[in-house]
Amino acid sequence: MSPFLDPAILFFGVGLFAGLVRSNLEIPQPVSRFLSLYLLMALGLKGGFALAKSGLTADVGAGLAAAVLLAVVVPLAGYAILRRFVGGFDAAALAATYGSVSAVTFITATQHLENAGVPFGGHMAAAMALMESPAIILAVVLTNRLRCSSGGDACATGLGHILRESFTEGTQLLLLGAMLVGMVSGQVGQLAMDPFTGQLFKGLLAFFLLDMGLQAARNLPGVRGKSPAVVVYALLAPLVHAGVALALAIALGLPRGDGALLMVLAASASYIAVPAVLRHAVPEANPSLYFGLSLGVTFPLNLLVGIPLYAHLASRFLG
């Protein structure tokens, strides 16, 4: 199936159009929250069932190691580049946003691979969880350095609190907990949960992407008036990050499905977990900048163009 004929992607387009024409269509926030939790729980279970079947292999270790490496390199490189165009606090916040991951982009990519019949390892869901926190931690460290360099007592940040918040974040715990349940219950659990993780998944993903289309359209005005350099970064950084991930996947000999998902993770940008933490950890940064760019520019780019492109390149070079 062409990605542009996938009902879930088409519903994202419906939401995007409705938002752009300022329709009163709206998904209530509690419903949106439920859908995001459902998708993470279903993804974790699927990953756990797959791990129960495959076990811990060299490919699993290589995929997780590559994910952690990218989670450190991408935000550090992003900060070094962005520091030339925006202030230090905005650069740290943007680097954290683009150094972390989008769960919805990842989930959509797994659905794309399943539709194409491309197998992938269940451990890649764990890779996604591992990639979420390092960027936040680095942003806090970089912000602390900026505060200290300006003098005063502002550099005494609660790093320990931020670390605890990063590692105990509810959605991350749900994902890992669901994966553990899937690993323990194995094939018996998979059969029992099939209506939940299989038959319902596609429809609820489409419903959630409808809401994401609305959100993306409504955050596009926040990008107006921003430096052209950061808009270019929002467009090009995902492609560069995906290219680095592809080179890493080739070097490690990862299977094409795992390589495609590693590219998706590297190319995605967080618009839920990281912005929520940054509002408290880096209040000096402009939320409309990092939130507007990640949700209004990078998310649609990855969903409509990036995922099929990354899957194609992985099939060509890792096939």
C-alpha positions in Angstrom: 0.0 0.0 0.0 1.3 3.5 -0.9 1.9 5.5 2.3 -0.3 8.3 0.8 -3.2 5.8 0.5 -2.8 4.6 4.1 -6.0 5.5 5.9 -4.0 6.7 9.0 -1.9 9.1 7.0 -5.0 10.3 5.1 -6.7 11.1 8.4 -3.6 13.1 9.3 -4.2 15.0 6.1 -7.9 15.6 7.0 -6.9 17.0 10.4 -4.2 19.2 8.8 -6.7 20.6 6.3 -9.3 21.1 9.0 -6.8 23.0 11.1 -5.6 25.2 8.2 -9.2 26.2 7.3 -9.9 26.9 11.0 -12.6 24.3 11.3 -14.2 23.9 14.7 -13.3 20.1 14.6 -11.6 19.2 17.9 -10.6 16.1 19.7 -11.2 16.5 23.5 -7.9 16.5 25.4 -8.8 13.5 27.6 -9.6 11.5 24.4 -6.3 12.5 22.9 -4.4 11.5 26.1 -6.2 8.1 26.2 -5.2 7.5 22.5 -1.6 8.3 23.1 -1.5 5.9 26.2 -3.2 3.2 24.2 -0.7 3.4 21.3 2.2 3.3 23.7 0.8 0.3 25.6 0.0 -1.6 22.4 3.5 -0.8 21.0 5.1 -2.0 24.2 3.1 -5.3 24.1 4.0 -5.9 20.5 7.7 -5.3 21.2 7.6 -7.6 24.2 5.8 -10.4 22.2 8.5 -10.1 19.5 11.3 -10.2 22.0 9.8 -13.3 23.7 10.0 -15.0 20.3 13.4 -13.8 19.2 15.3 -13.5 22.5 18.3 -11.3 23.1 20.6 -11.4 20.1 23.7 -9.6 18.8 21.3 -7.5 16.6 19.4 -6.5 19.7 22.5 -5.3 21.5 23.8 -3.5 18.4 20.5 -1.7 17.8 20.2 -0.5 21.4 23.9 0.7 21.4 23.3 2.6 18.2 20.2 4.3 19.6 22.1 5.4 22.8 25.0 6.8 20.7 22.6 8.8 18.5 20.8 10.1 21.5 24.0 11.7 22.7 25.6 12.8 19.5 22.5 14.4 17.8 21.7 16.9 20.6 25.4 17.9 21.1 25.9 18.5 17.4 22.5 20.3 17.2 23.5 22.7 20.0 26.8 23.5 18.4 25.1 24.4 15.1 22.1 26.2 16.6 24.2 28.3 18.9 25.3 30.3 15.9 21.8 31.4 15.0 19.8 31.7 18.3 20.6 32.4 21.9 22.1 29.7 24.1 18.8 28.8 26.0 16.8 28.5 22.7 19.7 26.5 21.2 19.7 24.1 24.2 15.9 23.6 24.0 15.9 23.1 20.3 18.8 20.6 20.5 16.9 18.6 23.2 13.7 18.6 21.1 15.5 17.3 18.0 17.8 15.0 20.0 14.8 13.2 21.5 12.2 11.1 19.7 8.5 11.2 18.7 6.6 8.1 19.8 3.8 8.8 17.3 6.3 9.0 14.4 7.8 5.8 15.5 4.5 4.0 15.8 3.4 5.2 12.4 6.7 3.9 11.0 6.1 0.4 12.5 2.7 0.4 10.9 4.2 1.3 7.5 6.8 -1.5 7.8 4.0 -4.0 8.8 2.0 -2.9 5.8 5.0 -3.4 3.5 5.8 -6.9 5.1 9.2 -5.7 6.4 10.1 -7.5 9.7 11.7 -5.5 12.6 12.9 -6.2 16.1 10.6 -5.7 19.1 13.6 -4.3 20.9 13.4 -1.1 18.8 10.6 0.1 21.1 13.1 -0.1 24.0 15.5 1.8 21.8 12.9 4.6 21.5 12.5 4.7 25.3 16.3 4.9 25.8 16.6 7.8 23.4 14.1 10.0 25.1 16.1 11.0 28.3 19.7 11.8 27.2 18.7 14.9 25.3 16.8 16.3 28.2 19.7 15.7 30.6 22.1 17.4 28.1 19.8 20.4 27.8 19.8 20.8 31.6 23.6 20.5 31.8 24.1 23.0 28.9 21.5 25.4 30.4 23.2 25.2 33.8 26.5 26.2 32.2 24.9 29.2 30.6 23.4 30.3 33.8 26.7 29.9 35.7 28.6 31.8 33.0 26.3 34.8 33.5 27.0 34.8 37.2 24.6 34.7 40.2 22.9 31.9 41.9 20.7 30.9 39.0 23.2 28.1 38.1 22.1 26.0 41.0 19.5 24.0 39.1 17.8 20.9 40.4 19.5 18.5 38.1 18.7 15.5 40.4 15.0 16.3 40.1 15.2 16.6 36.4 17.0 13.3 36.1 14.4 11.6 38.3 11.6 13.2 36.2 13.2 12.0 33.0 13.5 8.4 34.1 10.2 8.1 35.8 8.1 9.8 33.2 4.7 8.0 33.0 4.5 7.3 29.3 8.1 5.9 29.3 7.2 3.6 32.2 4.0 2.5 30.5 6.0 1.6 27.3 8.7 -0.4 29.2 6.1 -2.0 31.5 4.0 -3.2 28.6 7.1 -4.6 26.9 7.9 -6.5 30.0 4.4 -7.9 30.2 4.7 -9.0 26.6 8.0 -10.7 27.2 6.7 -12.6 30.2 3.4 -13.6 28.7 4.8 -14.6 25.3 2.7 -16.3 22.7 -0.2 -17.0 25.2 -0.4 -13.3 26.0 -0.2 -12.4 22.3 -3.2 -14.5 21.5 -5.2 -13.1 24.4 -4.4 -9.5 23.6 -4.7 -9.7 19.8 -8.1 -7.8 19.7 -6.4 -5.0 21.7 -3.0 -4.8 19.9 -4.1 -6.0 16.5 -7.6 -5.3 15.4 -8.1 -2.0 17.2 -4.6 -0.6 16.6 -5.1 0.8 13.0 -8.3 2.6 13.7 -7.2 4.2 16.9 -3.9 5.3 15.3 -5.9 6.9 12.5 -8.1 8.7 15.1 -4.9 10.0 16.9 -3.3 11.1 13.7 -6.5 13.1 12.9 -5.8 15.0 16.2 -2.1 15.4 15.3 -3.1 16.9 12.0 -5.2 19.5 13.8 -2.4 20.2 16.3 0.2 20.6 13.5 -1.9 23.1 11.5 -2.6 25.1 14.6 1.0 25.4 15.6 2.2 26.5 12.1 1.5 30.2 12.9 4.0 30.0 15.7 6.8 29.5 13.1 6.1 32.8 11.4 8.7 35.4 12.1 11.3 32.9 13.3 14.8 33.0 12.0 15.0 31.4 8.5 18.0 29.4 9.8 16.0 27.5 12.4 13.3 26.8 9.9 15.9 25.4 7.5 17.3 23.3 10.5 13.8 21.9 11.1 13.6 20.8 7.5 17.1 19.5 7.0 18.1 18.2 10.4 15.8 15.1 10.2 17.3 14.1 6.8 20.9 14.6 8.1 20.1 12.7 11.3 18.5 9.8 9.4 21.6 9.7 7.1 23.9 9.4 10.2 21.6 6.6 11.5 21.7 4.8 8.2 25.6 4.9 8.1 25.6 3.5 11.6 23.1 0.8 10.7 25.3 -0.2 7.7 28.4 -0.3 9.9 26.8 -2.5 12.4 25.0 -4.7 9.9 21.5 -4.1 11.2 18.5 -5.7 9.5 16.7 -3.3 7.2 13.6 -3.1 9.4 15.7 -2.2 12.5 17.7 0.2 10.4 14.6 2.0 9.0 13.3 2.4 12.6 16.7 3.7 13.8 16.5 6.3 11.0 13.0 7.3 12.0 14.0 7.7 15.6 17.1 9.8 14.7 15.0 12.0 12.4 12.1 12.6 14.7 11.7 15.4 17.2 9.8 15.3 20.5 6.7 17.5 20.8 5.1 16.0 24.0 7.6 14.7 26.6 10.5 17.0 26.0 8.6 20.3 25.7 6.7 19.5 28.9 10.0 19.1 30.8 11.7 22.1 29.1 9.0 24.5 30.2 10.2 23.9 33.8 13.9 23.1 33.2 14.6 25.8 30.7 12.1 28.6 31.3 14.4 31.1 29.5 13.7 29.4 26.1 10.8 30.3 23.9 8.3 27.4 23.8 6.7 28.5 20.5 10.1 28.1 18.9 10.9 24.5 19.8 7.3 23.3 20.0 6.1 25.1 16.8 9.0 23.8 14.8 8.8 20.2 16.0 5.1 19.8 15.6 4.4 22.3 12.9 7.3 21.5 10.5 9.2 18.4 11.4 6.4 16.1 12.3 4.4 16.5 9.1 7.6 16.3 7.1 8.5 12.9 8.6 5.0 11.6 8.5 4.3 12.5 4.8 7.7 12.2 3.3 10.3 10.9 5.7 9.0 7.5 6.8 8.6 6.2 3.2 12.0 7.7 2.3 13.8 6.2 5.2 12.2 2.8 4.6 13.2 2.9 0.9 16.8 3.8 1.8 17.0 1.1 4.4 15.7 -1.5 1.9 18.3 -0.3 -0.7 21.4 -0.2 1.5 20.5 -2.8 4.2 18.2 -5.1 2.1 
